[in-house]
Amino acid sequence: MERTETTRLPEVSGLLDGIPGQRVPSPAAETAPGRPHVRPWRLLPTATGTPFTFGYAVVLALTSLITEYADPGLVHSLLQGSSTDVDHLVRTPVLVLAASALWIVGGLLSPYAVGFLLVLTALERRIGGARTAVVFLLGHVLATLATEVPVGLAVLAGQLPDSSLHRLDYGISFGVAASFGALTGLLRPWVRWPLLVLFGATLVQDLVAFSDPLSNWGHLMSLGIGVATWPLVRRWRGVGRGVR
């Protein structure tokens, strides 16, 4: 009866231990799945990895420095000229919709400034810069119109005073809220739903407080706009750089 010799890995490995550069990998090592590398710096934008978010962040940093250190009269004039109030939307809609997104309410340390960096960086790494800009602008433009058009109609109906036509309105918060809503559509369900519930509850709490109802309604609308883009962003997934 013929006997078949089997290879014993421990003995072979022991013979090769003395030879430089020689090692016999174990089957478990070959089949073990790779562990994900945690790279915290990828949470922030870079000029090459996320050029849209990085360039936009530089502009916002400059305008925030202006609001902090420039003459208060000049700052007020700039903000007033960038306001998406009803009067400006009727006369120069494109100009003020673009200009109002160049300022951060509360400066660089506001929650929406931090959210801008984290949310838009994550979204751009998944769907690319141009598509991230589309999502941001959808939230910014549509939520602005959805909150300001009723104000104009209410003034025409005599329900609000004429001063409501010149209400100061600017900032990036609508775009950030829409981007957050879109980003959650690319996350796993066990991460997506708790984040949506937590952020949505925060917005509802702000609305109940009634400190700034127009802006608070706009934030909820922006979040809904972002959620509505899920079919789009899921088709765009993987277009960004550095996404595995």
N, C-alpha and C positions, 0 to 999 in steps of 0.2 A: 504494500500500500504506500503510495507516494505521499510524502509529508511536505506541506508548504510552510516555508519559513516566514514568520511575520516580523515586521520592523518594529522595534521597540524604541520609541522616541526618546525616553529618558536616557538610554544608553548612547544613542547617536548624539544627542545634545551634549552629553558629557564628553564625548570624544572631540567635539568641535569647540568646546569651551576654550581650549588652549590656542585656537587659531584666531588671530586678530581679524575682526570684521565679519566673522562667521557666526550666525545664530539661526537656529531652527525655530520658526514661529509656531506657536501652539495653535491648534484649530480654533480654540475659543477666542484667541486674539484676532484671528483673521475674520471671524464672523461677528465680533462684537460691534454694535452700532457706534458710530462716532458721537462723542459728546459735544453738545453745542458750546461754542466759545462765547462767553459773556464779554461783550465789548461796550462798556458804558459810554465811551466817547461817541458811539454811533447814535446816541440819543440826541445829539446836537448837530446843527447843520454845518456843512463844510462847503468850501468853494467848488470842489470837484464832485463831491458825492450828491449834494443837494443845492445846486446853484440858485434855483428860484428862491428857496427859503433863506439861504445865506444872503443873497443880494437884498432881498426884502428886509431882512433883519438889520442889515447895515443902514438902510434908509430910515427904518423906524428908530434906530439908535440915534441917528443924527437929529431927527425931528424931536425926539424926546429930550435931547440936550438943549435944543432951541427953546422948548417950553420951560425947561428948568432954569436956564441962565440968561435968556434974552430979555429985553425990556418987556414988562407986562403988557404995555399998550400994543406993542408989535405982535406979541403972542395972541392977544385977543383978536386983533385984526386978521391974523392968519387963520385962526380957528373959525372966526365968523365967515371968512371968505370960503372956507372949506366945508361949511355946514350943509348937510343935506336936508335943510328945512324946506317947507313947501315953496316958499318964495324962490329959493335958488333952484329947486328942481324944475320949476316952471320955466325959468329964464335960461339956466345953463346946466342942464341935467348931467351931461357926460362929464363936464369939468368937475362938478362938485362930487359926483359919485367916485371919481378917481382920487380927487384930493382928500376926501374925507377918510380914505383908507390909508393915509400916510401918517396918521396920528394915533397915539395910544392914550386912552383915558386912564389917568393914574400913573403914567410913566412906565419906566422899564421894570419896576418892581410890582406892577399890578398882576393879578392872577391871569388875565388874558394875555399879557406879555409872555409869561412863562408857558402858558398853554400854546401860544403861537409857535414857540420854538420846538416844543416836544411833539405837538400834534402834526404840524405841517412837515417837520422833518420825517416823522414816521410815515406819513402819507406819501410824501415825495419819493421816499426810498421804495415804495411799492408800486406807484402808478406813474412816476415821472413828474417833472416840473411843470410842463404845459398843462397837463390834466389836473394837477393840484391847483394851479391858478384858476382853472375853469370852475372847480368845486368851490374854491374860496369866493370867487366873484359871484357865483350863483347865490350863495348865502348872503353876501354883502348887498348885492343889488336888489334881489327879490324881497328880502326882509325889510330893507329900507323903504321900498315902494309900498309894501304891504302895511307898514306902520304910518307912513306920511300921507298917503293918498286919503285914508279916512279922516285925517286931521283937516285936510283941505276941504273935504266934503262937509265936515261938521262946521267949519267956519262959514261956508256958503249957506248952510241951513240955519245959521244963527245959534248953534249949540256951543260954539267956542268963540272966544274973542279973537280979534285980528292979530293980536300979539302971538298967537299960536303958530302963525305962518312963519315966524322968525325964530322958532325954537332951535337952540344950538344942538346940533346932532352930528357927531363924527366918531371915528374910531374903527377898530378892527374886530370888535367882539362878534358881530354877526358872521363874518367870514370864518372866524376861529370856531364858532359853534357849529357851523355847517361842515367844516373840515373834520371836526370831532365826530359828528354823526356819520359822515362818510367812512372815516377810518374804522369805526366799530364794525362796519359791515365786512371788513377784511380780517377781523379777529375771530378766534375760536369762540363758540357759544358761551362757554363757562367764563370767559373774560368779557365778551361783548355785552351780555345782558346786565350784569352787575354794574358795569361802567355807565351804561345808558340809564339805568334806574337811578344811580347815584347823581349823575349830572342833571337828569331831568327833574329829580326831586329838589335839587338846589335851585333850579330855575323857577319851579313852582313856588318854592318858599319865598324867593325874591318877589314874585308876582303878588303873593298874598300880602307881603309887607307893604305893597303899593307905594314904594318910594319913587319909582320911575316906571309906571305901567307901560308906556310905549316901548321903551327899551327892553323891558322884561318880556313883553309879548313878542318883540322882535327876536329875542334869543330863543324862545321856544319855537318860533317859526323857522329860524335858521337851523336848529337841530332837526326839525322835521324835514327840511329841504335836504340836509345831508343824508338822512336815512333814506329819502326817496331816490338818492343817487346810487344806492347799493347795486342795482343791476349793472349800472355803468362801470363803477369802480371795480366790480368783480371781473368784468370783461377786460379792464385795463390792468389787472393785477400782473405784477412781474415786469412791467415796462420800465420801472425805476431801476437805478443802479444799485448793485450790492444786495439784491434780494435773492435769497435762496428758496 
